[in-house]
């Protein structure tokens, strides 16, 4: 018998809010995280894009992170640790400090050997990579840190969360670009469903915007995937709009607490939503572009419902990947029409990225958290900045504000560079 899996805690570090309550309030208000950025490394005429959606007001010391940890961990790990702490607190867990020097905590009431950590990161510790490589390339003798290597590897966020909270079941990292956060939650769902573990901290983290030397922004700038609406950053992320010109780069983390239903019930936990299914596949088409005929995305959405006993007629809402790149939005719209037929026009579909920007591996996890809140409160946040709809993107993308509605089940989709596709199916807990 397969276990039912529920979401009991949400931790979000984003450009529109830190903590699930601030994030949700600003989501419903349609707040934009877009800003003009002027980091010290932004050389004049070096960047075509001079806007982003950074996390602001982030103080890692507020999230059970020691000063010494702050001194040697990359920002991506700090984001993950902060989101994990917020998720645990939101889930109603109590922590016991078991080693003050190392900062180890136990989570009260759980079996550490039945607790897993799965966290995705597209790049890992980019700032640490930049700093350490600069010192190496310039033969500089000062400034080296003993832990440069373990600070930069992509599994650092997952490992640091497991170490901090003594989670001793499966711990792993996914590096599947923009799909990594969604895939991490999906893999954690499978582990609990199949009886391998009882609880998981799962999601994604990324820090490729406010990094040390701007390589992240420059890398995407060279790919010409980002918006260049530098004079209007708050309105630059425009999914499904005729005048969209690319995504707004962001950063942050999203961590969700997943539990076996019996485990959650036994401790009287609050439940946001149930995860009813997960599906992943690959376009096997391009390192950057979605497959134009969307065949694998179509198969993805069909399978995530049919394989898990949910009718397409039960799905009322889709949290779209919605990047605001010209081809992607059209391809995603086409795929939804092919899956749902005429009923596609009855669905409500929104893009969280219209507000948060694109946080790469963190985006899918943040969007999963948003979808869980949407189901819990039966309220859908808007897609902002959709002023002139693209005629090829003619579905209901909810541009005029939040909508209260009945949501039985919802899909949250993510697609990553390299053709990585992932879809989570969430439904109202009953």
Secondary structure, DSSP 8 states (H G I E B T S, - for coil): ----EEEEEEEEEETTEESHHHHHHHHHTT----EE---TT--TTT-S--EEB---S--GGGGT--HHHHHHS-HHHHHHHHHHHHHHHHTT--EEEEETTTTEEEETTS-GGGEEEEEE-SS--HHHHHHHHHHHHTT--SS--TTHHHHHSTTHHHHHHHHHHT--S-EEEE--GGGHHHHHHHHHHHHHHTTS-SEEEEEEEE--SS-SS-HHHHHHHHHT-B---TT-GGG---TTBTT---B-BB-EEEEEEEEEHHHHHHTT----EEEEEEEEEE--S-SSS--TT-HHHHHHHHHHHHTTT--GGGEEEEE------HHHHHHHHHHHHHHHGGGGGGSEEE-THHHH-B-THHHHHHHHHHHHHHHHHTEE---TT--SB-TT--S---TTS-EE---SEEEEEEEETTTEEEEEEEE---
